Amino acid sequence: MKTVGIVVEYNPLHNGHVLHYEKSKEVTGADAVVAVMSGPFLQRGEPAIAGKRARTEMALAMGVDLCIELPVTYAVQPAEWFAHGAVAILEATGVVDCLSFGSESGTLERMLPLSRSLANESGALQSEIEKHLQEGMNFPSAYGAAAAAVFGDSDSDITHLQSMLMKPNNALGLHYLIALHRLGSRITPYTIPRESAQYHDPLPGASCIASATAIRNIILSQGLDAARPYIPEFTYSIMAREIENGQAPMEWEQFRQPLFQSLLTHTPAQLEGFLEVTEGLEYRIMRTLAKLQKPTVDALLESLKTKRYTRTKLQRMLLHIMLNHDKTSMNREELAKGPGYIRILGFSDCGRMLLKRMKQHATLPVIHKPTALDHPQLERDVRAAAVYANGHPQPDIKCYYSDYLLPPVTS
C-alpha cells in the first residue's frame, strides 16, 4: 500500500485543500494519505479557528486515512523547525513513501539541488544571513536573499532564486526538502502547484478557491454562511456545530486576558527567557504596553511591528510567552532531536491498517492518549490544549482535559 504524507493546518479545511489532497493522490499514485496536523496553535503564531478534533474530523471526512498531531514544540516555530518536526514524524511512522506539498513554483527542478546545498549550512550562508539582518531585513527575507546570493550561478539566477524564495509556500517547501536531506529520509518528495488564491490573500477571488486567511476573515466578519462557497459541506457542518457549541470561531482576542496577565507579571529579565524574545524585545514590549490606547492583542501587535519584526514573528513570540515556552528547553539542540512520539488524532478503516503496520515499523512510540508516555513535548501539548479550551466563547471544564478524556476521532 503506497502512502503519501502531507503537512497541514486546515484552518479551516477548504476547497483548495481538497484539490491538493486529490492531486497528491493522483500524482503519487498513493493508496493512503497520512496527515501531520498542527494542534490548537499554528505556525504563524495564531490559535486555530477550531479545535484539533474538529479539524481532524474535517480531514477524515475529506479522505485522509491517518491524522497525527504535530507537537506544539514544532507547530509554533519558524519554517525550519516546523518542517523538521513534521517530516521527522512522517519518517518515523515507517509507512510513508512520499511527501506532497503545495508550492507557487509547482516544480522541484530548482528547489531540490538548492535544498541539498542548504542542508549543511555553510559559514558563507550564515555570514550572508547576518549581513542582511543587519540591513534591517526580517529573518525569512534574509534567509532567502542569503541562499540566493550564495548558491545562485549568475546575477539573473540570484534574482530568480530570491524571487522564488520570497513566496511562502516555496520557502516552506524548501525546508521540507532540507529536512528530508538532514534526516537521510527515504521519502520521495512531490510538489503540487498552488492554484487561484495565494497563501496570504486577505480576500477571496472569483473562483470557489480562497485562501484560509480570506475564509477566516469572512467567518469572523460576516459569519459562516458567507464562507460556504469556499469550503466543503462537511467543513461547513463541523464548523456550524462547533460555533453552536461555543467552541468556535477562535481568534487571538479571546486570549487577551491570559496573555496580558503574563506580560504584566513578568519582569523584562524574565520575558527575555522566553522563545523568540530577542534583541531587546522585552523592553520594547514593556514600553509598548504602557503606551497602548486600547488593551487588545491586535493593538499590541500593530504597535510592536516593524520592518524587522513581522507580525508572524511577534505572534509566535507572544504565544511562547503565554504558553511558558522557554529558550533553554526549546533551544536548537533540543529541537534538532526531533519529536519524541507519534500522537494519533484520528484514523479511518484504512488508517487502522496503517497503525498495524506502524507497530512493526515505527521508530517512535505511537500513542493515543498522553497517559501513555512521559515526555516534555507531550506535556506542552496537553497544556496548550487546556489554554486553548480556556479561550472558548463558552468554556467547558471537560474541554480542558479532552486530551485525557477523549479517544482519537474515527470515521
C-alpha positions in Angstrom: 0.0 0.0 0.0 1.7 3.2 -1.2 1.2 6.1 1.3 1.7 9.8 0.8 2.3 12.2 3.7 1.1 15.7 3.8 1.6 18.5 6.4 -1.5 20.5 7.2 -3.2 23.0 9.5 -6.7 23.0 7.9 -7.6 26.4 9.4 -10.2 25.6 8.3 -10.2 22.9 5.6 -11.3 24.5 2.3 -11.7 23.7 -1.4 -8.1 24.4 -2.1 -7.1 21.7 0.4 -9.4 19.2 -1.3 -7.7 20.0 -4.6 -4.3 19.4 -3.0 -5.4 16.1 -1.4 -6.8 14.8 -4.7 -3.8 16.0 -6.8 -1.4 14.4 -4.2 -3.0 11.0 -4.6 -3.1 11.3 -8.3 0.5 12.5 -8.8 2.0 10.0 -6.4 -0.3 7.1 -7.1 -0.8 6.7 -3.4 -3.5 4.4 -1.9 -3.5 6.1 1.5 -2.8 9.5 3.0 -1.2 10.4 6.3 -1.5 14.0 7.5 0.6 15.6 10.2 -1.5 18.4 11.5 -0.8 21.3 13.9 -2.8 21.2 17.2 -4.6 24.2 18.8 -1.9 26.8 17.9 -0.4 27.3 14.4 2.9 28.1 12.6 2.1 31.8 12.2 1.6 32.1 16.0 -2.2 32.1 15.9 -4.9 30.0 17.6 -6.7 27.7 15.1 -10.2 28.8 14.2 -11.5 25.4 15.5 -10.0 22.8 17.8 -7.8 19.9 16.6 -10.6 17.3 17.0 -12.9 19.3 14.8 -10.2 19.8 12.2 -9.3 16.1 12.4 -13.0 15.3 11.6 -12.7 17.6 8.5 -9.5 15.7 7.4 -11.1 12.3 7.8 -14.3 13.4 6.0 -12.2 14.5 3.0 -10.5 11.1 2.9 -7.3 11.4 5.0 -6.6 7.9 6.5 -4.4 8.8 9.5 -4.1 12.1 11.2 -1.1 12.7 13.5 -0.6 15.8 15.8 2.5 17.9 15.2 3.6 18.7 18.7 3.2 22.4 19.7 7.0 22.4 20.3 7.3 22.3 16.4 3.9 23.7 15.3 4.6 27.2 16.6 8.1 27.6 15.0 9.7 29.3 12.1 9.7 27.3 8.8 12.9 25.4 9.5 11.7 23.7 12.7 8.1 23.4 11.7 9.2 21.4 8.7 11.8 19.4 10.6 9.3 18.3 13.2 6.6 17.4 10.6 9.0 15.5 8.2 10.6 13.7 11.2 7.2 12.3 12.2 6.4 11.2 8.7 9.7 9.4 8.5 9.3 7.9 12.0 6.0 6.2 11.0 7.9 3.8 8.8 4.9 3.6 6.4 5.1 6.9 4.4 6.6 6.5 1.0 6.3 10.1 -0.4 5.7 13.7 0.7 3.4 16.1 -1.2 3.3 19.8 -0.6 1.9 22.8 -2.4 4.1 25.5 -3.9 3.9 28.5 -6.1 6.5 27.2 -8.5 4.9 23.8 -8.9 8.2 22.1 -9.6 11.2 20.7 -7.7 13.7 21.4 -10.5 15.4 24.3 -8.8 14.4 23.6 -5.2 15.9 20.0 -4.9 19.5 20.9 -5.7 19.2 24.1 -3.6 17.9 22.1 -0.6 20.9 19.7 -0.9 23.3 22.7 -0.7 21.4 24.3 2.2 21.1 21.1 4.3 24.6 21.7 5.7 24.5 25.4 6.5 27.9 26.9 5.4 29.7 29.7 7.0 29.2 31.8 3.9 25.4 31.3 4.2 25.5 32.3 7.9 27.5 35.4 7.0 25.1 36.5 4.3 22.1 36.0 6.6 23.8 38.1 9.3 24.6 40.8 6.8 21.0 41.1 5.6 19.7 41.0 9.2 22.0 44.0 9.9 20.5 45.8 6.9 17.1 45.5 8.6 15.6 42.5 6.9 13.4 40.1 8.8 14.7 36.6 9.0 12.7 34.9 6.2 13.7 37.6 3.8 17.3 37.5 5.0 17.5 33.7 4.6 16.0 33.8 1.1 18.4 36.6 0.0 21.4 34.8 1.5 20.6 31.5 -0.1 20.2 33.1 -3.5 23.4 35.1 -3.1 25.5 32.1 -2.0 24.1 29.4 -4.4 23.0 31.5 -7.4 25.0 30.9 -10.6 24.6 34.4 -12.0 23.0 37.7 -11.4 19.8 36.7 -13.1 19.8 33.3 -11.3 20.3 35.1 -7.9 17.3 37.4 -8.8 15.2 34.4 -9.8 16.1 32.4 -6.6 15.4 35.3 -4.4 12.0 35.9 -6.0 11.2 32.2 -5.7 12.1 32.1 -2.0 10.0 35.1 -1.2 6.9 33.1 -1.9 5.7 31.5 1.4 4.8 28.0 0.1 8.1 27.8 -1.9 10.0 28.8 1.2 8.3 26.2 3.4 8.6 23.6 0.8 12.3 24.2 0.6 12.5 23.5 4.3 10.6 20.2 3.9 13.3 19.2 1.3 16.1 20.3 3.6 14.6 18.3 6.5 14.4 15.2 4.2 18.1 15.6 3.4 19.2 16.1 7.0 17.2 13.1 8.2 18.6 10.9 5.4 15.0 10.1 4.6 13.9 7.6 2.0 10.7 9.6 1.4 10.3 10.9 -2.1 9.1 14.5 -2.4 6.5 15.8 -4.8 5.1 19.3 -5.2 1.6 20.4 -6.4 1.3 23.9 -8.0 -0.9 26.2 -5.8 -3.9 27.4 -7.8 -6.0 30.5 -7.7 -5.7 32.0 -4.2 -2.3 32.6 -2.6 -1.4 31.8 1.0 -1.8 35.3 2.4 -4.6 36.6 0.2 -7.0 38.5 2.6 -10.0 38.5 0.2 -11.5 35.7 -1.9 -11.1 35.8 -5.7 -13.7 35.0 -8.4 -13.3 31.2 -8.1 -14.5 28.8 -5.4 -11.0 28.6 -4.0 -10.0 31.2 -1.5 -7.1 31.3 1.0 -7.6 30.2 4.6 -6.8 33.7 5.6 -9.6 35.1 3.4 -12.0 32.4 4.7 -11.2 33.2 8.3 -11.8 36.9 7.7 -15.2 36.1 6.2 -16.2 33.9 9.0 -15.1 36.4 11.7 -16.7 39.4 10.0 -19.7 38.1 8.1 -20.5 34.7 9.6 -20.1 31.1 8.5 -22.8 31.2 5.7 -20.8 33.8 3.8 -17.8 31.4 3.6 -19.9 28.5 2.3 -18.9 28.8 -1.3 -15.2 28.3 -0.4 -15.5 25.3 1.9 -16.7 21.7 1.5 -20.1 20.9 3.0 -18.5 18.7 5.7 -16.4 21.7 6.8 -19.5 23.9 7.0 -21.4 21.3 9.1 -18.5 20.7 11.5 -17.8 24.5 11.9 -21.6 25.1 12.4 -21.6 22.5 15.2 -18.5 24.0 16.9 -20.0 27.5 16.7 -23.3 26.3 18.2 -21.4 24.6 21.0 -19.5 27.7 21.8 -16.1 26.3 20.7 -15.5 28.4 17.6 -14.5 30.6 15.9 -11.3 31.2 17.8 -9.1 34.2 17.4 -6.3 36.0 19.3 -8.5 38.4 21.2 -10.0 35.5 23.1 -6.6 35.1 24.7 -6.1 38.7 25.6 -6.6 38.2 29.4 -4.1 35.4 29.9 -1.6 37.0 27.5 -1.7 40.4 29.1 -1.5 38.9 32.6 1.6 37.0 31.6 3.2 40.1 30.1 2.3 42.3 33.1 3.5 39.8 35.7 7.0 39.2 34.3 10.0 41.5 34.5 12.0 42.3 31.4 14.7 39.8 32.5 12.0 37.1 32.8 10.5 37.9 29.4 13.9 37.6 27.8 14.0 34.0 28.8 11.0 33.1 26.5 11.4 31.8 23.0 11.7 34.4 20.3 12.2 37.3 22.7 15.3 38.6 21.1 17.4 41.7 20.6 15.8 43.7 23.5 12.2 43.0 22.5 11.5 42.5 26.2 12.0 46.3 26.7 10.0 47.1 23.6 7.1 45.1 25.0 7.1 47.0 28.2 7.3 50.4 26.6 4.6 49.5 24.1 2.2 48.2 26.8 2.5 51.5 28.7 1.5 53.5 25.6 -1.4 51.4 24.3 -4.6 53.3 23.6 -6.6 50.1 23.8 -5.5 46.9 25.6 -6.1 44.5 22.7 -3.9 41.9 21.2 -4.2 43.5 17.7 -3.2 46.9 19.0 -0.2 45.4 20.8 0.9 43.6 17.7 0.5 46.6 15.5 2.5 48.8 17.9 5.3 46.2 18.2 5.6 45.5 14.5 8.5 46.9 12.5 10.1 46.0 9.2 12.5 43.8 11.1 9.8 42.2 13.4 7.0 40.8 11.3 3.5 40.2 12.8 4.1 36.5 12.4 7.3 36.6 14.4 5.7 38.7 17.1 2.6 36.4 17.3 4.8 33.4 17.8 6.8 35.4 20.5 3.6 36.3 22.4 2.3 32.7 22.1 5.6 31.4 23.6 5.2 33.8 26.5 1.6 32.8 27.1 2.5 29.1 26.9 5.7 29.4 29.0 8.0 28.2 26.3 11.5 29.0 27.5 14.7 29.2 25.4 16.5 26.6 27.5 14.1 23.7 27.0 13.4 24.5 23.3 16.8 25.5 22.0 18.2 24.4 18.6 19.9 21.4 20.1 16.7 20.1 21.6 14.6 20.9 18.5 17.2 19.1 16.3 16.5 15.8 18.3 13.0 15.8 16.7 9.6 14.8 18.1 9.6 12.1 20.8 6.4 10.3 19.8 3.6 9.9 17.2 0.3 11.1 18.7 -2.7 9.8 16.8 -5.6 12.3 16.4 -7.8 10.2 14.2 -8.0 7.4 11.6 -10.2 5.7 9.0 -10.5 1.9 8.4 -7.5 2.2 6.1 -5.8 4.1 8.8 -6.3 1.2 11.2 -4.3 -1.0 8.8 -1.5 1.7 8.7 -1.5 1.7 12.5 -1.0 -2.1 12.5 2.0 -1.7 10.1 3.4 1.1 12.3 3.6 -1.3 15.2 6.3 -3.2 13.3 8.0 -0.3 11.5 7.6 3.0 13.6 10.8 4.3 15.2 8.9 6.4 17.8 6.2 5.4 20.4 2.8 5.5 18.8 0.3 6.9 21.4 -3.4 7.6 21.6 -3.5 9.4 24.9 -0.9 11.4 26.9 -1.1 9.0 29.8 0.8 6.5 27.6 4.1 8.4 27.8 6.1 10.8 30.0 7.7 13.4 27.7 8.2 17.1 28.0 6.9 17.8 24.5 3.7 15.9 25.3 3.3 17.9 28.5 3.5 21.1 26.4 0.8 19.7 24.1 -1.6 19.0 27.0 -1.0 22.5 28.5 -1.6 24.1 25.1 -4.8 22.2 24.6 -6.1 23.4 28.0 -5.1 27.0 27.4 -6.9 26.9 24.0 -10.0 25.4 25.6 -10.0 28.2 28.2 -10.3 30.7 25.4 -13.6 29.2 24.1 -16.5 31.6 23.8 -18.3 29.2 26.2 -15.6 27.4 28.2 -16.4 23.8 29.3 -14.2 22.3 32.0 -14.3 19.0 30.2 -12.6 20.5 27.2 -9.6 21.5 29.4 -8.9 17.8 29.8 -10.1 16.5 26.5 -6.7 15.1 25.7 -7.1 12.7 28.6 -10.8 12.0 28.3 -11.4 11.5 24.5 -10.1 8.8 22.2 -8.9 9.5 18.7 -11.5 10.5 16.1 -12.6 7.7 13.8 -14.5 7.5 10.6 
